[in-house]
Amino acid sequence: MSRSHTAMTFAPPVMEARRWLDGVVHPADRPLLNVSQAAPVDPPPPALCDAMADIIRTDPSVHLYGPVLGMPALRAEVARQWTASYGGTVAPDQVAITSGCNQAFAAAIAALCAQDDEVILPVPYYFNHRMWLDMVGVRTVALGVGPDMVPRAQDAAALITPRTRAIALVSPNNPCGVEYPAATLRDFADLARAHGIALIVDETYRDFDSRSDAPHALFTAPDWDETLIQLYSFSKAYRLTGHRVGAVIANPTLLAEMEKFLDAVTICPNQLGQKAALWGMQHLGNWLAGERLEILARRAAIADNFPKLAAQGWKLLGCGAYFAYVQHPFALSSADLAPRLVHESGILLLPGTMFMPDDVPGGDTQLRIAFANIDATGISVLFDRLAKLQL
């Protein structure tokens, strides 16, 4: 018997890691430090909660189906703000709203790829990207990165075949946290354009980039939408994870193809989530700037505390946005080390093996720390616990 599409990939890593907590009791003097998931657990800010409550009470349309490609006002606001922040031109018909950024990726792949096509992913990769490619019969082609955890376009060039349909990048990166230089993204865009393939750039964490200027100039090219597909998530910016609101910015013709997929899967994005995202974009600029500064302070706390581990042979491979990606010094594989940390240190994090293909070395020595829900004090405690490990 043939296997189902879902049987072609692995179990969801975050859900698998949560099962490591089953039956484990954490003492009061050593509560669990959960640094496994890159999503805020706090509710939206009070002003946004109040706005959402008013919307539910006063706007009957929030309970109905809406346009498949999203609410026109939200698409227009994204276009306006993207044009202002990136220095290029983005039109409303080049924007679609999706039920989260994962769905934006799935829709893009559905519009680009057929069975047995190929997509190039830098490794370590965002595991949900690999999972979706597996489930639709698209081959993941692993692209190695340098010691700075940044991929090189010249390395990707050697991997392109007649079946290659796209290169997919994430910046700031998940899981490594690194911010890809503008020149790196330009090189990838030039490579993709030369080969007539798409460049997918997932910028879920763009609001927490340490750079004050635009992270790249890809939108300034007059024909940017012939190559570039950008993905975005409102979940991280406005704490709307449960409302599932994302975006894809691309060529209108390609969005029309994505519309077929989106209509068959969800019909339309969550209406309340879309209206909340629009309200956030229009009213929470200063608040979001403060959230960015807090994440940058946590990033600084990682650097300040890492000497505790460096003295024992740990290495900080990348840090930024919500993530620190580290290399541990133990002979034990990270796949075995991570579950042990739950019991021995009260720490839940993800092993590098969850972000790497089985045939690519390196993941067994790597760990991802997601610090979206742990402040500078918690980061210090986390590193103190890791420094006490005796294996």
Steps between C-alpha positions, in 0.01 A plus 500: 500500500615853428557738786286808564643845439524569873694177551771642274623740766587514869287583804460870589816581700343743749224252582756221537705710740194583709448129558834493679325691780246224565527377857788733589459702820704818521591607855394844620861614525573391141197576283499397137674733258317448172717626216365259240253709299550832324160649576392752766270355765381836631167632367486799267549839667190627686419764239488236228290267716253784554491571128437133424216487752341806337537341157323184616213701649453758227616354167275215375732433206764359733288185536463440125710369215721760341710522182727200447810719458416708805337821607567781248575757772766276656656421162515873426657580838768237453573640155523853638728415790721266297545768233605745770732268691674319213536795265344325203145476372250240623140518376195360680444241227849366574396417858292208624403418857525138617415295807847537646840509337522121474196508274665773293793264437267211422303712254816619328628145458160386371512772234862436402561128519386165366579149624876428504602863457777639723536788743834603648502560877804611702570266789428525786151561359165602649350155548144587389637597159658156467184330625281668240737418215502136611122482512451636148771288341751782445863413564692707754850577374723583796726805465785517750585824679829654603634526856298821532184295424440704184447320165686601185337545161802350323450178697131493409584543131661155494176344633262638236359241261220503240263398783589793728206733549609719793755588762345567842680718756401615849642828632534575786556129499310226678669307661835682496391859568747650253400796286597442139699792357330703230773398256427132568132545417589698189731222384226242548250717315744539210557124494129421506426755227776360279355150526133600476413361844338662803674640804281454808609718792321431828526816711281389789737669746566820303356715782784389730791553260783689670563717194328837499489526122323269254661155519522475121420688180325219312175695464679787325548296183231605250427134418540362854181295483632292211735330750429595861233347724508646850323337795401674825321428828293738711508246783834600645457876460159532665477176704229361274632144475162338569325714239721373216572801281787511253578657165662426168630773270542386141398536137119535460494219245669269749261614774211396275646150495542507878137606529393159371693328778381740770135472397518121521669503842355783710275700263620822665735616775364556851295820482555610860872435470521708183317794657723471806811501281376808316427680827844405628672628188315831526527559877782297658813629329652638819401193700659270242817709506516437874452127447791503255723673754411236759595219262827679421568527875449124533736446210758707686438292813583185300835651401568623855427162658656273240852510652359270772469233232788597272743414778368143484527461125159620385480718187246767408434435131232764446281739694221738401125553483359235737787251479841397622650201321777326690743213473542286810827324596364161606543162329126445539283579196276802541206269423575322829628804688188712451260257676751456783509873556130489592570260786845613611483876448135596462563629146289430192673582172534343157793294370676592180402163355147636461632762257721278285456210258625169636777483241644844579742510796502766770156490654610253767722765659254791473212639707249779440408739780186706430489796739165654404364428847804531723640836610859599581474363853364171371779483242756531779330217691486289183872532442576431865311172472671403176840582650435249780446209262726205573478232229 
